[in-house]
Amino acid sequence: MSNESPFEPPRAADTTDQVLPSSVMLAERIAVLMKSSVKIGLVLLFVAGFAWLLFLPAVRNVRPVRMRTQSLNNIRNIALAVHNYAAEHRGQMPPAYTVDAAGHRLHSWRVLLLPYLDEQALYDCIDLSKPWDHPDNAEPAASMPWVFAAPGEEQSQLTSYMALTGSDAAFGEVPRDIGTADSRTLMLTEVPSADRVPWMKPVDNGVEFLLGMRGRSDVPHAGMVCVALQDGSCRPLSQKIDRQVLRQLISVSGSKQSLEF
């Protein structure tokens, strides 16, 4: 008689047939989602990078345009101050500089404009009887109003804005009548960094710069310079302007009826 049992012994559980716990399934799903998210992120990154390359030229052009616009605003404010000064001084512009009894230069016309640029407090701190670089004027000399500074260099003590001075230019050694609203006579100009001067210093090189700018590579705005005309209007001026036309624009005398620029 056989000793074998008619019953089969119980088999070990087959783990392959078991249902995975819910936590394991959740982890797998998360892993799948993470892989998908990484792929989506890479695609978005690629798209963003491509878009940046497309718009990069435009982004590069924003700063130069902004700088030129700010410079035009600065010189427009200065020109307006000149007109406001003239309105309170019988139609006369400020002199190019003040002098002492011996004829020595003391201060720039920029100092005389301070009350018309909302800088009365700064004006009151300056001893006009002493030279601009006298120790008693050291503190105000170090506090240049932002309107005289090149865009982005508001902490500087060097100004970028010059008057056109001389015997036949807008600013003279003595107060000059502002005359009629002349849109064909230059009054102020912007200069590059190499030509800047301390803002209170009674020196201007506007005429010299304009007459020599044609061959220069440091003209502020890609071959353009911001200028103000005697009527208070402001505009960019090309460094390639005809030299004879430029001389006529600088001069306060002579007929300019047919002058175009």
C-alpha positions as CSV (number, residue, x, y, z in Angstrom):
1,M,0.0,0.0,0.0
2,S,1.4,3.3,-1.0
3,N,2.2,5.8,1.7
4,E,1.6,8.7,-0.6
5,S,-1.1,11.1,0.5
6,P,-4.0,11.6,-1.8
7,F,-3.7,15.3,-1.1
8,E,-1.0,17.5,-2.5
9,P,0.9,19.5,0.0
10,P,0.2,23.2,-0.2
11,R,2.4,25.1,-2.6
12,A,4.5,28.1,-1.8
13,A,2.8,31.3,-2.7
14,D,3.7,32.6,-6.2
15,T,4.8,36.2,-5.7
16,T,4.4,36.9,-9.4
17,D,0.7,36.4,-9.1
18,Q,0.3,38.8,-6.2
19,V,-1.2,42.3,-6.7
20,L,1.3,45.0,-6.1
21,P,0.7,47.2,-3.1
22,S,-0.9,50.6,-3.9
23,S,2.1,52.4,-2.6
24,V,4.4,50.7,-5.1
25,M,1.9,51.5,-8.0
26,L,1.8,55.1,-6.9
27,A,5.6,55.4,-6.9
28,E,5.7,54.0,-10.4
29,R,3.2,56.5,-11.6
30,I,5.1,59.3,-10.0
31,A,8.3,58.1,-11.7
32,V,6.5,58.1,-15.1
33,L,5.1,61.6,-14.4
34,M,8.5,62.9,-13.4
35,K,10.1,61.6,-16.6
36,S,7.3,63.3,-18.6
37,S,7.9,66.5,-16.7
38,V,11.6,66.5,-17.4
39,K,10.9,66.0,-21.1
40,I,8.3,68.9,-21.1
41,G,10.8,71.1,-19.1
42,L,13.5,70.4,-21.7
43,V,11.2,71.3,-24.5
44,L,10.2,74.6,-22.8
45,L,13.8,75.4,-22.1
46,F,14.6,74.9,-25.8
47,V,11.7,77.1,-26.9
48,A,12.7,79.8,-24.5
49,G,16.3,79.8,-25.6
50,F,15.2,79.9,-29.3
51,A,12.9,82.9,-28.5
52,W,15.7,84.7,-26.7
53,L,17.9,84.3,-29.8
54,L,15.2,85.8,-31.9
55,F,14.7,88.8,-29.7
56,L,18.3,89.4,-28.7
57,P,19.0,92.0,-31.4
58,A,16.0,94.0,-30.2
59,V,17.1,93.7,-26.6
60,R,20.5,95.0,-27.5
61,N,19.0,98.0,-29.1
62,V,16.8,99.0,-26.1
63,R,19.7,100.5,-24.0
64,P,21.1,102.8,-26.7
65,V,17.6,104.2,-27.5
66,R,16.9,104.7,-23.8
67,M,20.2,106.5,-23.3
68,R,19.6,108.8,-26.3
69,T,16.0,109.5,-25.0
70,Q,17.3,110.4,-21.6
71,S,20.0,112.6,-23.0
72,L,17.4,114.5,-25.1
73,N,15.3,114.9,-21.9
74,N,18.3,116.3,-20.0
75,I,19.3,118.8,-22.7
76,R,15.6,119.8,-23.1
77,N,15.3,120.6,-19.4
78,I,18.5,122.7,-19.5
79,A,17.2,124.6,-22.6
80,L,14.0,125.3,-20.8
81,A,15.9,126.6,-17.8
82,V,17.8,129.0,-20.1
83,H,14.5,130.3,-21.4
84,N,13.1,130.7,-17.9
85,Y,16.3,132.5,-16.9
86,A,15.9,134.9,-19.8
87,A,12.2,135.5,-19.0
88,E,13.3,136.9,-15.6
89,H,16.3,138.8,-17.0
90,R,14.8,141.1,-19.7
91,G,15.2,138.5,-22.4
92,Q,18.9,138.0,-21.8
93,M,20.5,134.6,-21.6
94,P,23.1,133.9,-18.8
95,P,26.6,134.8,-19.6
96,A,29.0,131.9,-20.5
97,Y,30.7,132.5,-17.2
98,T,30.8,135.0,-14.3
99,V,34.0,137.0,-13.5
100,D,35.4,138.9,-10.5
101,A,36.5,142.5,-10.5
102,A,39.9,141.6,-12.1
103,G,38.1,139.7,-15.0
104,H,39.0,136.2,-13.7
105,R,36.5,133.5,-14.4
106,L,34.5,132.3,-11.4
107,H,31.5,130.2,-12.3
108,S,29.8,128.5,-15.3
109,W,26.5,129.5,-16.7
110,R,25.3,126.1,-15.3
111,V,25.5,127.5,-11.8
112,L,23.3,130.5,-12.7
113,L,20.6,128.1,-14.0
114,L,20.3,126.2,-10.7
115,P,17.2,128.2,-9.4
116,Y,15.5,127.3,-12.7
117,L,16.2,123.6,-12.3
118,D,14.6,123.2,-8.9
119,E,18.1,123.5,-7.3
120,Q,17.7,126.7,-5.3
121,A,19.0,125.1,-2.1
122,L,22.2,124.0,-4.0
123,Y,22.5,127.5,-5.5
124,D,22.3,129.1,-2.0
125,C,25.3,126.9,-0.9
126,I,27.6,128.3,-3.5
127,D,29.8,131.3,-2.8
128,L,29.6,133.2,-6.1
129,S,32.3,135.6,-5.0
130,K,34.9,132.8,-4.9
131,P,36.1,130.6,-7.8
132,W,34.3,127.4,-8.5
133,D,37.2,125.3,-7.2
134,H,37.7,127.3,-4.0
135,P,37.7,125.0,-0.9
136,D,34.5,126.9,0.3
137,N,32.7,125.6,-2.8
138,A,34.0,122.0,-2.6
139,E,30.8,120.6,-1.2
140,P,28.4,122.0,-3.9
141,A,31.0,121.1,-6.6
142,A,30.6,117.5,-5.5
143,S,26.8,117.7,-5.8
144,M,26.2,118.0,-9.5
145,P,22.5,117.9,-10.4
146,W,21.5,114.8,-12.4
147,V,20.3,116.9,-15.3
148,F,23.9,117.8,-16.1
149,A,25.1,114.2,-16.0
150,A,25.4,111.7,-18.9
151,P,22.6,109.1,-18.7
152,G,23.7,106.3,-16.3
153,E,26.4,108.4,-14.7
154,E,24.4,110.5,-12.2
155,Q,27.0,110.2,-9.5
156,S,29.7,111.9,-11.6
157,Q,30.9,115.5,-11.1
158,L,31.7,115.9,-14.9
159,T,29.0,117.3,-17.1
160,S,28.2,116.2,-20.7
161,Y,26.4,119.3,-21.7
162,M,28.2,122.3,-23.1
163,A,27.1,125.7,-24.2
164,L,28.2,127.1,-27.6
165,T,30.4,130.0,-26.7
166,G,32.3,132.6,-28.6
167,S,31.9,136.0,-30.3
168,D,29.5,134.6,-32.8
169,A,27.8,131.9,-30.8
170,A,24.8,131.6,-28.6
171,F,26.6,132.3,-25.3
172,G,28.9,135.2,-24.9
173,E,31.1,136.7,-22.3
174,V,28.3,139.2,-21.5
175,P,24.6,138.3,-21.3
176,R,23.2,138.0,-24.8
177,D,19.6,138.6,-25.9
178,I,17.8,135.3,-26.6
179,G,16.1,137.0,-29.5
180,T,13.3,135.4,-31.4
181,A,12.5,131.7,-31.3
182,D,15.3,130.6,-33.6
183,S,15.2,127.0,-34.7
184,R,18.3,127.3,-36.8
185,T,20.8,128.4,-34.2
186,L,22.5,125.9,-31.9
187,M,22.6,126.7,-28.2
188,L,23.7,123.6,-26.4
189,T,25.4,120.3,-27.3
190,E,26.1,117.0,-25.7
191,V,29.8,115.9,-25.7
192,P,31.5,112.5,-25.3
193,S,33.3,111.4,-22.1
194,A,36.7,112.7,-23.3
195,D,35.3,116.2,-23.5
196,R,33.5,116.4,-20.2
197,V,34.4,119.1,-17.6
198,P,33.5,119.7,-13.9
199,W,30.0,121.1,-14.0
200,M,30.8,124.3,-12.1
201,K,34.0,125.0,-14.1
202,P,33.7,128.1,-16.4
203,V,34.8,126.3,-19.5
204,D,32.9,125.0,-22.5
205,N,34.2,123.2,-25.6
206,G,30.9,122.8,-27.5
207,V,31.9,124.6,-30.6
208,E,35.3,122.9,-30.8
209,F,33.7,119.5,-30.4
210,L,31.0,120.0,-33.0
211,L,33.4,121.3,-35.6
212,G,35.7,118.3,-35.0
213,M,33.2,115.5,-34.4
214,R,33.1,114.3,-38.0
215,G,36.2,112.2,-37.8
216,R,35.7,110.9,-34.2
217,S,34.6,107.5,-33.2
218,D,33.3,108.3,-29.7
219,V,30.3,110.4,-30.6
220,P,27.7,109.4,-28.0
221,H,24.8,107.8,-29.9
222,A,26.1,105.8,-32.9
223,G,27.1,108.9,-34.9
224,M,24.5,111.2,-33.4
225,V,24.7,113.9,-30.7
226,C,21.9,115.6,-28.8
227,V,21.7,119.3,-29.3
228,A,19.4,122.2,-28.2
229,L,18.5,125.1,-30.5
230,Q,17.9,128.6,-29.4
231,D,14.1,128.2,-29.6
232,G,14.3,125.5,-27.0
233,S,13.7,122.6,-29.4
234,C,16.0,119.6,-29.1
235,R,17.0,116.9,-31.6
236,P,19.8,114.4,-32.5
237,L,22.4,115.9,-34.9
238,S,24.4,113.6,-37.2
239,Q,28.2,113.9,-37.0
240,K,28.1,113.7,-40.9
241,I,26.4,117.0,-41.2
242,D,27.9,119.3,-43.8
243,R,30.6,121.4,-42.2
244,Q,29.4,124.7,-43.8
245,V,25.9,124.0,-42.7
246,L,27.2,123.3,-39.2
247,R,29.0,126.7,-39.1
248,Q,25.8,128.4,-40.0
249,L,24.0,126.7,-37.3
250,I,26.6,127.7,-34.7
251,S,26.6,131.4,-35.9
252,V,24.1,133.8,-34.3
253,S,24.5,136.2,-37.3
254,G,23.7,136.0,-40.9
255,S,20.6,134.9,-42.8
256,K,19.4,131.3,-42.3
257,Q,16.1,131.4,-44.1
258,S,17.0,128.6,-46.6
259,L,19.1,126.6,-44.1
260,E,18.0,122.9,-43.9
261,F,19.6,120.2,-41.7
